[in-house]
Amino acid sequence: MHDIVDLRSDTLTLPTPEMREAMARAEVGDDVWEEDPTVKRLEAMAAERMGKEAGLLVTSGTQGNLVSVLAQTAPGQEVVLDLDSHVYNYEVAGAARIGGVQMRPIATARGFLAPDQVREAVRPANIHLPVTALVCVENTHNRHGGSVCTPEQIAAVAEVAHAAGARVHLDGARLFNAAVALGREPREFARPVDSVTFCLSKGLAAPVGSVVCGSAELVERARRLRKMLGGGMRQAGVLAAAGIVALQRMVDRLREDHVHARALADGLAGVPGLRVDPAAVATNIVIFGVTHAAGAAAAASRTRALVEGCAAQKVKVHAIGATSIRCVTHKDVDGADIARAVQAIREIAAGWGP
Ligand SMILES: *Cc1c(COP(=O)(O)O)cnc(C)c1O
């Protein structure tokens, strides 16, 4: 039980005492000179978990996705990706602005491109058309409520992309959640793709950092791009030390977060004025809608009132749209906190009347 139940994001997780100790003790050097032993250890561990030759510690998931796109495209080329993807929506158009690439967003059912959609989107050789250089996939899918795709689904998309001469990047910010949810190894998801990024700073609870993994050659290009973007950090072993603890200690417990997310969704199912589908909750994200018989404007005002009403009871939730709310479970939220959140939301909804 915590004083504040903060369900806005798993990025709010605080480092564990073990992480802080490891950070204090970390052996460090200048990582731009490639002389930080703790960074090297984290990168090797990450590469091993992803089944890739090499890894690169980056400042954030956004930077990891950006260096991955820049390393595998040239200006004027095209990137095929899901319309609701993080890369397309929440990364400040960095790939377009810095990489000069054109984004080709495709609407999908649950956030995952189907092989046929990729086949149709890839550009044929024609003097008028841009070259399709890269296909991006996301797992778990943020805007689709933490939905999960299988390694086989990724492989099917990668096969089409590779056959067309395009490369594949996996935005696996929460890839470990997908792996735990399906009981599969992270490297199974990463095997079909050329590059993968995962976050240490979300459910894995490290304070800072993501890792990009791929071939040694890709990671060398990414290292140069990271420097260009201002992400060459010096004694970064202080951060990497927490990342090592994250990989060693924080992965298996993600299943608790998934249980909590399902309990939250179950607790909200059937509440009048809310639209929630517990069966769709696969990992640590619950997205629910707020409805009102009088229409969208009334529903939007209910949504704002719900966020404020929860905050007044020290339950923090995040509106991701005019009438939709996202809750993310993580290690700093326990079963009692979930019960409190359910009760707060139910009480507020009960005041809405018929
Ligand atoms: C959070 C997130 C990112 C970006 O990570 P930051 O560390 O916040 O930059 C990228 N992709 C997805 C799917 C995410 O959820």
The ligand as a Tripos MOL2 file, in Angstrom:
@<TRIPOS>MOLECULE
LIG
   15    15     1     0     0
SMALL
NO_CHARGES

@<TRIPOS>ATOM
      1 C1          8.0910    4.6690  -23.9550 C.3       1 LIG1
      2 C2          8.1690    4.1870  -25.3430 C.ar      1 LIG1
      3 C3          9.2010    4.6100  -26.1930 C.ar      1 LIG1
      4 C4         10.1650    5.7220  -25.8560 C.3       1 LIG1
      5 O1         10.8630    5.5880  -24.7140 O.3       1 LIG1
      6 P1         11.4240    6.8890  -23.9330 P.3       1 LIG1
      7 O2         12.4740    6.2760  -23.0820 O.co2     1 LIG1
      8 O3         10.2750    7.4420  -23.1920 O.co2     1 LIG1
      9 O4         11.9730    7.8180  -24.9440 O.co2     1 LIG1
     10 C5          9.2360    4.0600  -27.4600 C.ar      1 LIG1
     11 N1          8.3320    3.1670  -27.8580 N.ar      1 LIG1
     12 C6          7.3360    2.7460  -27.0740 C.ar      1 LIG1
     13 C7          6.3830    1.7240  -27.5780 C.3       1 LIG1
     14 C8          7.2170    3.2420  -25.7870 C.ar      1 LIG1
     15 O5          6.2030    2.8360  -25.0080 O.3       1 LIG1
@<TRIPOS>BOND
     1     1     2 1
     2     2     3 ar
     3     2    14 ar
     4     3     4 1
     5     3    10 ar
     6     4     5 1
     7     5     6 1
     8     6     7 2
     9     6     8 1
    10     6     9 1
    11    10    11 ar
    12    11    12 ar
    13    12    13 1
    14    12    14 ar
    15    14    15 1
@<TRIPOS>SUBSTRUCTURE
     1 LIG1         1 GROUP 0 **** ****
